[in-house]
Amino acid sequence: MSRMVEPRWLNRQEMKAWKAFLAASHLVERRVEHQLRERAGLSHPQYEILVRLADAPDGALRMTELADSVVTSKSGVTYQVAKLEEWGLVRRYRCPTDDRGVNAAITEAGREKLREIAPEHVAVVRASLIDLLDETQQRAITEGLETVARTLRATGGDGVR
């Protein structure tokens, strides 16, 4: 018979941090999602895919790299890229160095869409997060969340495979 190990319950400060993270992340995400859907007809993941592709060398990434960069499953990124492809914002093609691989590339229409919606998107991000924090708070959040992301990625704890 195995003996259950008592969980390490969160203390008051840890619970406060967890609840603050949940509330802030959900509220910011809702504002960003609302702005993108209302003004651009895109979801936040679709916008992020366009940004990642626009920032990539030659405007293209392998689908597996794209999934990793937007922290989603391969099937999730495939679905979102298919939608973007239908709208002419992205195109897919076989990887020239690996017959099994598929690349996604942003089109000129995709770049134009980003130029059109980026200013308002940045304004929402500023109003919902960046401008609400001073520089010290921004650094602390950045360092803390980078540690979490780096650790979870390194231990396979992203849960999106």
C-alpha positions in Angstrom: 0.0 0.0 0.0 1.5 3.4 -1.0 1.4 6.2 1.4 0.1 9.5 0.2 2.4 12.4 0.6 0.9 15.6 2.1 0.9 18.4 -0.5 3.0 21.5 0.1 0.1 23.8 0.5 0.5 27.5 -0.5 1.0 29.8 2.4 -0.8 33.1 2.5 1.7 35.1 0.5 2.1 32.3 -2.1 -1.7 32.1 -2.5 -1.9 35.9 -2.9 0.8 35.7 -5.6 -1.0 32.9 -7.4 -4.4 34.7 -7.3 -2.8 38.0 -8.5 -1.2 36.2 -11.4 -4.5 34.5 -12.4 -6.5 37.7 -12.2 -4.0 39.9 -14.0 -3.3 37.3 -16.8 -6.9 36.6 -17.4 -7.9 40.3 -17.5 -5.0 41.3 -19.8 -5.7 38.4 -22.1 -9.4 39.3 -22.3 -8.6 42.9 -23.2 -6.1 41.9 -25.8 -8.3 39.2 -27.3 -11.3 41.6 -27.4 -9.3 44.4 -29.2 -7.9 42.0 -31.8 -11.2 40.3 -32.5 -13.2 43.5 -32.7 -10.7 45.6 -34.7 -8.9 43.0 -36.8 -11.0 39.8 -36.8 -8.0 37.8 -35.4 -7.5 35.8 -32.2 -4.6 36.6 -30.0 -2.8 33.3 -31.1 -3.3 34.3 -34.7 -1.8 37.7 -34.1 1.1 36.2 -32.2 1.8 33.8 -35.1 1.9 36.7 -37.6 4.3 38.6 -35.2 6.6 35.6 -34.8 6.7 35.0 -38.6 7.3 38.7 -39.3 10.3 38.7 -36.9 11.8 35.4 -38.3 14.5 35.4 -40.9 12.9 35.5 -44.3 9.5 35.7 -42.6 9.3 32.0 -42.2 9.5 29.3 -39.5 9.1 25.5 -39.5 5.7 24.7 -38.0 7.3 22.9 -35.1 9.4 26.0 -34.2 6.4 28.1 -34.6 4.4 25.9 -32.2 7.2 26.1 -29.7 7.5 29.9 -29.9 3.8 30.5 -29.4 3.6 27.7 -26.7 0.9 25.7 -28.3 0.5 22.2 -29.6 1.4 21.3 -33.2 -2.2 20.6 -34.0 -3.2 24.0 -32.4 -0.7 25.9 -34.5 -1.7 23.9 -37.6 -5.3 25.0 -37.1 -4.4 28.7 -36.6 -2.1 28.7 -39.6 -4.7 27.1 -41.8 -7.1 29.9 -40.9 -4.5 32.6 -41.6 -3.7 30.8 -44.9 -7.4 30.9 -45.9 -7.3 34.7 -45.4 -4.1 35.0 -47.4 -2.0 36.2 -44.5 0.3 33.2 -44.3 1.4 30.5 -46.8 2.8 27.0 -46.1 5.3 25.1 -48.1 7.5 22.0 -47.8 10.8 22.6 -46.0 13.5 22.6 -48.6 16.0 20.8 -46.4 13.6 18.2 -44.9 10.8 16.5 -46.9 8.9 15.8 -43.7 9.0 19.4 -42.5 6.5 22.2 -43.3 7.3 25.9 -43.1 4.9 28.8 -42.6 5.7 32.2 -44.0 4.0 35.5 -43.6 2.7 37.0 -46.9 2.7 40.7 -47.8 -1.0 40.8 -46.9 0.0 39.4 -43.5 2.6 42.1 -43.1 0.1 44.8 -44.1 -2.4 43.4 -41.5 0.3 43.7 -38.8 1.1 47.3 -39.8 -2.6 48.1 -39.7 -3.4 46.6 -36.3 -0.1 46.8 -34.4 -0.4 50.4 -33.2 -3.8 49.8 -31.5 -2.6 46.4 -30.1 0.4 48.1 -28.5 -1.8 50.8 -27.0 -4.0 48.1 -25.4 -0.9 46.2 -24.1 0.5 49.5 -22.7 -2.9 50.5 -21.1 -3.5 47.0 -19.7 -0.1 46.1 -18.3 3.1 48.1 -19.2 2.0 51.6 -18.2 0.5 50.3 -15.0 3.9 49.2 -13.7 7.0 51.2 -12.9 10.4 50.1 -14.2 11.3 48.1 -11.1 8.0 46.2 -11.2 8.5 45.5 -14.9 12.0 44.1 -14.3 10.7 41.9 -11.4 7.9 40.5 -13.4 10.1 39.9 -16.4 12.8 38.1 -14.4 10.2 36.0 -12.5 8.2 35.0 -15.5 11.3 34.3 -17.6 12.5 31.9 -14.8 9.2 30.1 -14.8 9.1 29.8 -18.6 12.7 28.7 -18.9 12.3 26.1 -16.1 9.0 24.7 -17.5 10.5 24.5 -21.0 13.7 22.8 -19.8 11.7 20.2 -17.8 9.1 19.5 -20.5 6.5 21.1 -18.2 4.8 23.2 -20.9 2.2 20.5 -21.3 1.5 21.2 -25.0 3.1 18.3 -26.8 
